[in-house]
């Protein structure tokens, strides 16, 4: 592995210069690969290319304006070496390597990335950024649409249109995948899909951007009802085999069958996946440009839905710092490094965060007292630690179990994403 010397986000002059029709066809290319390693090293092993379906992502901002995840896929035209596409994202592997378990064991995780289908031969690179924002190139490869082995997308499931605000290429497309719903749960599945669509549509700022949002659901059934819960000695055979207790956190409900998840998702246009797990037990998770999960039944399911979409769609960070939260990751925000998450700061480079939104006479840091309720500030505590990381609001949805309570900074992050996907 070698450090990446030149990184594309340093050159904004090329960000919006590419034309979709020059380099790409209107369909999707997906690469399934394995992410292998632990705290002391990692590697990527490509496995399968898949092609088919329309490209539902942005067609104008083919090169992302900023990096919000620790992984970056860079695609270059083979002949000119021009960068023609980038995508940043985060992974469950990226969380695993910060746990104690990763110090002594090797993790093998399924991952995949999507890109528009190239018209000609391209080079592609995977780069990972450490928590200290140091880049390392993990893999370089080539893809030629005429010679590289590929498999076609295959249609398997019916699609439920829950809310259609516009065309796929001009909207943020959220796709629900139900897990743990057997055939006998058909009526519940259909009702739950609409209920969760309403959770999104009734929450700000989603409700203000309904015309830039599509919500669909896969009508897919599992062999058994319910979700695997190892700590309760419950094991289920389901569509995605989602499970609680991921990376040893009981409430962390995630899916390790990422290839199968995306193979199912191929049946519909999608920019973001939300797995709705048929379970009354509180749980969920969300990873930027990867996927999100939520349990189907419970008093907090509305909150979990939008909170986890905050992670998976916008890359928002958790603002809580309660030791009882069971978080097992360590050193997520190193001292002296500004987080990439828009709603967290270490004050190292606060000018790039929400400083422009603050009242001129506001104290920084801002006292975490009732005097500053419902006021944008710089409150200490966030990102799983009580000191050194600051959040913009006392009790945002990214901190508290509060539905429809995103602060102005988080709302601005969502609004930028809606604008990004609508171009």
Buried (B, 14 or more C-beta within 10 A) or exposed (E): EEEBEEEBBEEEEEBEEBEBEEBBBBEBBBBBBBBBBBBEEBEBEBEBBBBBBBBBBBBEBBBBEEBBBBBBBBBBBBEEEBBBBBBBBBBBBBBBBBBEBBEEEEBEBBBBBBBBBBEBBBBBBBBBBEBEEEBBBBBEBEBEBEEBEBEEBEEEBEBBEBBBBBEBBBBBBBBBBBBBBBEEBEEBBBEBBBBBBBBBBEBBBBEBBBEBBBBBBBBBBBEBBBBBBEEEEBBBEBBBBBBBBBBEBBBBBBBBBBBBBBBBBBBBBBBBBBBBBBBEBBBBBBBBBBBBBBBBBBEBBBBBBBBBBBBBBBBBBBBBBEEEEEBBBEEBBEEEBBBBBBBBBBBEEBEEBBEEEBEEEEEEEBEEEEEBEEBBBBBBBBBBBEEBBBBBBBBBBBBBBBBBBBBBBBBBBBBBBBBBBBE
